[in-house]
Amino acid sequence: MKLIKQFSQIILIAIFLSSCRTSIKKEYPIKYLKENINENNNSEKKRMEIKFSCGENGISEYLDDGWKILKEDSQEKICTWKSVPASKDCNMEKDKGCKITMPDKLGEEKIYLLEK
């Protein structure tokens, strides 16, 4: 019985030590990657994503500042909401449960990906 316990302990210690060795061997690629990241930081360009919605347009300020548009996307967006009664008999001031909120004005949201 003691022999089985000692054998299982030796196996657990061997597994533990072998796992430590593999993690030590993996340190070299991590150091190599860190050096590559530091080299790329100097040549990396700044990127920014901005959104303008419902008729706003301030992209010209960024273009004048030296930013370039990499990607432009647009999608429909609700600009304003309005409250309407749910039925003809509904008094929205007295009965809050009969008020429904619905989209009022639809607009367009433009998304720009900029790079400098």
MARBA-3410 file (N, C-alpha, C, O; in Angstrom, 1 decimal):
116
0.8,-1.2,0.0,0.0,0.0,0.0,0.9,1.3,0.0,0.6,2.2,-0.7 ~ 1.9,1.2,0.8,2.9,2.4,0.9,3.6,2.5,-0.5,3.8,3.7,-0.9 ~ 3.8,1.5,-1.1,4.5,1.5,-2.4,3.6,2.2,-3.4,4.1,3.0,-4.3 ~ 2.3,2.0,-3.4,1.4,2.6,-4.4,1.3,4.1,-4.1,1.3,4.9,-5.0 ~ 1.3,4.5,-2.8,1.2,5.9,-2.5,2.5,6.6,-2.9,2.4,7.7,-3.5
3.6,6.0,-2.7,4.9,6.6,-3.1,5.0,6.7,-4.6,5.5,7.7,-5.1 ~ 4.5,5.7,-5.3,4.6,5.7,-6.8,3.7,6.8,-7.3,4.1,7.5,-8.3 ~ 2.5,7.0,-6.7,1.6,8.1,-7.2,2.1,9.4,-6.9,2.0,10.4,-7.7 ~ 2.8,9.6,-5.8,3.4,10.9,-5.5,4.6,11.2,-6.4,4.7,12.3,-6.9 ~ 5.4,10.2,-6.8,6.4,10.4,-7.8,5.9,10.8,-9.1,6.5,11.7,-9.8
4.8,10.2,-9.5,4.2,10.5,-10.8,3.7,12.0,-10.8,3.9,12.7,-11.8 ~ 3.1,12.4,-9.7,2.6,13.8,-9.6,3.7,14.8,-9.6,3.6,15.8,-10.3 ~ 4.8,14.5,-8.9,5.9,15.4,-8.9,6.6,15.4,-10.3,6.9,16.5,-10.8 ~ 6.6,14.3,-11.0,7.2,14.3,-12.4,6.3,15.1,-13.3,6.9,15.8,-14.2 ~ 5.0,15.0,-13.2,4.1,15.8,-14.1,4.3,17.3,-13.8,4.3,18.1,-14.7
4.4,17.6,-12.5,4.6,19.0,-12.1,5.9,19.6,-12.7,5.9,20.7,-13.2 ~ 7.0,18.8,-12.6,8.3,19.3,-13.0,8.3,19.4,-14.6,8.9,20.3,-15.1 ~ 7.7,18.5,-15.2,7.7,18.5,-16.7,6.8,19.7,-17.2,7.2,20.3,-18.3 ~ 5.8,20.1,-16.5,5.0,21.2,-16.9,5.8,22.5,-16.7,5.6,23.4,-17.5 ~ 6.6,22.6,-15.7,7.4,23.8,-15.5,8.5,23.9,-16.6,8.7,25.1,-17.0
9.0,22.8,-17.0,10.0,22.9,-18.1,9.4,23.5,-19.4,10.1,24.2,-20.1 ~ 8.3,23.0,-19.7,7.7,23.5,-21.0,7.4,25.0,-20.9,7.5,25.7,-21.9 ~ 7.0,25.5,-19.8,6.7,26.9,-19.7,8.0,27.7,-19.8,8.0,28.9,-20.3 ~ 9.1,27.2,-19.3,10.4,27.9,-19.4,10.8,28.0,-20.8,11.4,29.0,-21.3 ~ 10.6,26.9,-21.6,11.0,26.9,-23.0,10.1,27.9,-23.8,10.6,28.3,-24.8
8.9,28.2,-23.4,8.1,29.1,-24.1,8.4,30.6,-23.9,7.8,31.4,-24.6 ~ 9.4,30.9,-23.0,9.7,32.3,-22.8,10.4,33.0,-24.0,10.2,34.1,-24.2 ~ 11.2,32.2,-24.7,11.9,32.8,-25.8,11.0,33.4,-26.9,11.2,34.5,-27.3 ~ 9.9,32.7,-27.3,9.1,33.3,-28.3,8.4,34.6,-27.8,8.1,35.5,-28.6 ~ 8.1,34.6,-26.5,7.4,35.8,-25.9,8.3,37.0,-26.0,7.9,38.1,-26.3
9.6,36.8,-25.6,10.6,37.9,-25.7,10.7,38.4,-27.1,10.8,39.6,-27.4 ~ 10.8,37.4,-28.1,10.9,37.8,-29.5,9.7,38.6,-30.0,9.9,39.5,-30.7 ~ 8.5,38.2,-29.5,7.3,39.0,-29.9,7.3,40.4,-29.3,6.9,41.3,-30.0 ~ 7.8,40.5,-28.1,7.9,41.9,-27.5,8.8,42.8,-28.3,8.5,44.0,-28.4 ~ 9.9,42.2,-28.8,10.8,43.0,-29.6,10.1,43.5,-30.9,10.3,44.6,-31.3
9.4,42.6,-31.5,8.7,43.0,-32.7,7.6,44.1,-32.5,7.4,45.0,-33.3 ~ 6.9,44.0,-31.3,5.9,45.0,-31.0,6.6,46.3,-30.8,6.0,47.3,-31.3 ~ 7.7,46.4,-30.1,8.4,47.7,-29.9,8.9,48.2,-31.3,8.9,49.5,-31.4 ~ 9.3,47.4,-32.2,9.7,47.9,-33.5,8.6,48.5,-34.3,8.7,49.5,-35.0 ~ 7.4,47.9,-34.2,6.2,48.3,-34.9,5.6,49.6,-34.3,4.9,50.3,-35.1
5.8,49.9,-33.1,5.2,51.0,-32.5,5.7,52.3,-33.1,4.9,53.3,-33.2 ~ 6.9,52.4,-33.6,7.4,53.6,-34.2,6.8,53.8,-35.5,6.5,55.0,-35.9 ~ 6.5,52.8,-36.3,5.9,53.0,-37.6,4.3,52.9,-37.6,3.7,53.1,-38.6 ~ 3.8,52.7,-36.4,2.3,52.5,-36.4,1.6,53.9,-36.5,2.1,54.9,-35.9 ~ 0.5,53.9,-37.2,-0.3,55.1,-37.4,-1.4,55.1,-36.5,-1.9,54.1,-36.0
-1.9,56.3,-36.2,-3.0,56.5,-35.3,-4.3,56.3,-36.0,-4.5,56.7,-37.2 ~ -5.2,55.6,-35.4,-6.6,55.3,-36.0,-7.6,55.8,-35.0,-7.5,55.7,-33.8 ~ -8.8,56.2,-35.6,-9.9,56.7,-34.8,-11.2,56.4,-35.5,-11.2,56.5,-36.8 ~ -12.2,56.1,-34.8,-13.5,55.9,-35.3,-14.4,57.0,-34.8,-14.5,57.1,-33.5 ~ -15.1,57.7,-35.6,-16.0,58.8,-35.2,-17.4,58.6,-35.8,-17.5,58.0,-36.9
-18.4,59.0,-35.1,-19.8,58.9,-35.6,-20.5,60.2,-35.6,-20.3,61.0,-34.7 ~ -21.2,60.5,-36.7,-22.1,61.7,-36.8,-23.5,61.2,-37.1,-23.6,60.4,-38.1 ~ -24.5,61.7,-36.4,-25.8,61.2,-36.7,-26.8,62.4,-36.8,-26.6,63.5,-36.2 ~ -27.9,62.1,-37.5,-29.0,63.1,-37.6,-28.6,64.4,-38.1,-29.0,65.4,-37.6 ~ -27.9,64.4,-39.2,-27.6,65.7,-39.8,-26.3,66.4,-39.4,-25.9,67.3,-40.0
-25.7,65.9,-38.3,-24.4,66.5,-37.9,-23.3,66.1,-38.9,-23.4,65.0,-39.4 ~ -22.4,67.0,-39.1,-21.3,66.7,-40.0,-20.1,67.5,-39.6,-20.0,68.7,-39.9 ~ -19.1,66.9,-38.9,-17.9,67.6,-38.5,-16.7,67.0,-39.0,-15.6,67.1,-38.4 ~ -16.8,66.2,-40.1,-15.7,65.4,-40.6,-14.7,66.4,-41.2,-13.5,66.0,-41.3 ~ -15.1,67.5,-41.7,-14.2,68.5,-42.3,-13.1,69.0,-41.4,-12.0,69.2,-41.8
-13.4,69.1,-40.1,-12.4,69.5,-39.1,-11.3,68.5,-39.0,-10.2,68.9,-38.9 ~ -11.7,67.2,-39.0,-10.6,66.2,-38.9,-9.8,66.1,-40.2,-8.6,65.9,-40.2 ~ -10.5,66.3,-41.4,-9.7,66.2,-42.6,-8.8,67.4,-42.7,-7.7,67.2,-43.3 ~ -9.2,68.6,-42.2,-8.3,69.7,-42.2,-7.1,69.5,-41.3,-6.0,70.1,-41.5 ~ -7.3,68.7,-40.3,-6.2,68.4,-39.3,-5.2,67.3,-39.8,-4.3,67.0,-39.0
-5.5,66.8,-40.9,-4.5,65.8,-41.5,-5.0,64.4,-41.5,-4.2,63.5,-41.8 ~ -6.2,64.1,-41.0,-6.7,62.7,-40.9,-7.2,62.3,-42.3,-7.6,63.2,-43.1 ~ -7.1,61.0,-42.6,-7.6,60.5,-43.9,-8.7,59.4,-43.6,-8.6,58.7,-42.7 ~ -9.7,59.4,-44.5,-10.8,58.5,-44.3,-10.4,57.1,-44.9,-10.1,57.0,-46.1 ~ -10.3,56.1,-44.1,-10.0,54.7,-44.5,-11.3,54.0,-44.9,-11.4,53.3,-45.9
-12.4,54.2,-44.1,-13.6,53.5,-44.4,-14.8,54.4,-43.9,-14.7,55.1,-42.9 ~ -15.8,54.4,-44.7,-17.0,55.1,-44.4,-18.2,54.2,-44.5,-18.4,53.4,-45.4 ~ -19.1,54.3,-43.5,-20.3,53.4,-43.4,-21.4,54.3,-42.9,-21.2,55.2,-42.2 ~ -22.6,54.0,-43.4,-23.8,54.7,-42.9,-24.9,53.7,-42.6,-25.0,52.6,-43.2 ~ -25.8,54.1,-41.7,-26.9,53.3,-41.3,-28.1,54.2,-40.8,-27.8,55.3,-40.4
-29.3,53.7,-40.9,-30.4,54.4,-40.5,-30.5,54.4,-39.0,-30.2,53.5,-38.3 ~ -30.9,55.6,-38.4,-31.0,55.8,-37.0,-32.2,56.6,-36.6,-32.6,57.5,-37.4 ~ -32.8,56.4,-35.5,-33.9,57.2,-35.0,-33.3,58.4,-34.3,-32.5,58.3,-33.4 ~ -33.7,59.6,-34.7,-33.2,60.8,-34.2,-34.0,61.3,-33.0,-33.4,61.7,-32.0 ~ -35.3,61.3,-33.1,-36.2,61.7,-32.0,-37.3,60.8,-31.8,-37.7,60.0,-32.7
-37.9,60.8,-30.6,-39.0,59.9,-30.2,-40.2,60.8,-29.8,-40.0,61.9,-29.4 ~ -41.4,60.2,-30.0,-42.6,61.0,-29.5,-43.5,60.0,-28.8,-43.5,58.8,-29.0 ~ -44.3,60.6,-27.9,-45.3,59.8,-27.1,-46.6,60.0,-27.7,-47.1,61.1,-28.0 ~ -47.3,58.9,-27.9,-48.7,58.9,-28.4,-49.6,58.1,-27.6,-49.1,57.2,-26.9 ~ -50.9,58.4,-27.6,-51.8,57.6,-26.8,-52.0,56.2,-27.4,-52.0,56.1,-28.7
-52.2,55.2,-26.6,-52.4,53.9,-27.1,-53.8,53.7,-27.7,-54.0,52.8,-28.6 ~ -54.8,54.4,-27.3,-56.1,54.3,-27.8,-56.8,55.7,-27.8,-56.2,56.7,-27.4 ~ -58.0,55.8,-28.4,-58.7,57.0,-28.5,-59.1,57.6,-27.2,-59.2,58.8,-26.9 ~ -59.4,56.7,-26.2,-59.9,57.1,-24.9,-58.8,57.4,-23.9,-59.1,57.7,-22.8 ~ -57.6,57.2,-24.3,-56.4,57.4,-23.4,-56.1,58.9,-23.1,-56.0,59.7,-24.0
-56.0,59.2,-21.8,-55.6,60.5,-21.4,-54.2,60.3,-20.9,-54.0,59.8,-19.8 ~ -53.1,60.8,-21.6,-51.7,60.5,-21.3,-51.3,61.2,-20.0,-50.4,60.7,-19.3 ~ -52.0,62.3,-19.7,-51.6,63.1,-18.4,-52.0,62.3,-17.2,-51.4,62.4,-16.2 ~ -53.2,61.7,-17.2,-53.7,61.0,-16.1,-53.3,59.6,-16.0,-53.0,59.1,-14.9 ~ -53.3,58.9,-17.1,-53.0,57.4,-17.1,-51.7,57.2,-17.9,-51.7,57.2,-19.1
-50.6,57.0,-17.1,-49.3,56.8,-17.7,-49.2,55.5,-18.5,-48.3,55.3,-19.3 ~ -50.0,54.5,-18.1,-49.9,53.2,-18.7,-50.4,53.1,-20.1,-50.2,52.1,-20.8 ~ -51.1,54.1,-20.6,-51.6,54.1,-22.0,-50.8,54.9,-22.9,-51.1,55.1,-24.1 ~ -49.6,55.3,-22.5,-48.7,56.1,-23.4,-47.7,55.2,-24.1,-47.1,54.3,-23.4 ~ -47.6,55.4,-25.4,-46.7,54.6,-26.2,-45.6,55.5,-26.8,-45.9,56.6,-27.3
-44.4,55.1,-26.7,-43.3,55.9,-27.3,-42.9,55.3,-28.6,-42.7,54.1,-28.8 ~ -43.0,56.2,-29.7,-42.7,55.8,-31.0,-41.6,56.6,-31.7,-41.4,57.8,-31.2 ~ -40.9,56.1,-32.7,-40.0,57.0,-33.4,-40.7,58.2,-34.1,-41.7,58.0,-34.7 ~ -40.1,59.3,-34.0,-40.6,60.5,-34.6,-39.9,60.8,-35.9,-40.5,60.8,-37.0 ~ -38.6,61.1,-35.8,-37.8,61.4,-37.0,-36.7,60.4,-37.2,-36.0,60.0,-36.3
-36.5,59.9,-38.5,-35.5,59.0,-38.8,-34.4,59.8,-39.5,-34.6,60.7,-40.2 ~ -33.1,59.4,-39.2,-32.0,60.1,-39.9,-31.0,59.0,-40.2,-31.2,57.8,-40.2 ~ -29.8,59.5,-40.5,-28.7,58.6,-41.0,-27.5,58.9,-40.1,-27.1,60.0,-39.7 ~ -26.9,57.8,-39.6,-25.7,57.9,-38.8,-24.5,57.4,-39.7,-24.5,56.4,-40.3 ~ -23.5,58.3,-39.8,-22.3,58.0,-40.6,-21.2,57.7,-39.7,-20.9,58.4,-38.7
-20.5,56.6,-40.0,-19.4,56.1,-39.2,-18.1,56.2,-40.1,-18.1,55.7,-41.2 ~ -17.1,56.9,-39.6,-15.9,57.1,-40.3,-14.7,56.4,-39.5,-14.6,56.6,-38.3 ~ -13.9,55.7,-40.3,-12.6,55.2,-39.7,-11.5,56.0,-40.3,-11.3,56.1,-41.5 ~ -10.8,56.8,-39.4,-9.8,57.7,-39.8,-8.4,57.2,-39.4,-8.2,56.5,-38.5 ~ -7.4,57.7,-40.2,-6.0,57.3,-39.9,-5.2,58.6,-40.1,-5.4,59.4,-41.1
-4.2,58.7,-39.3,-3.3,59.9,-39.4,-1.9,59.4,-39.5,-0.9,60.2,-39.6
END
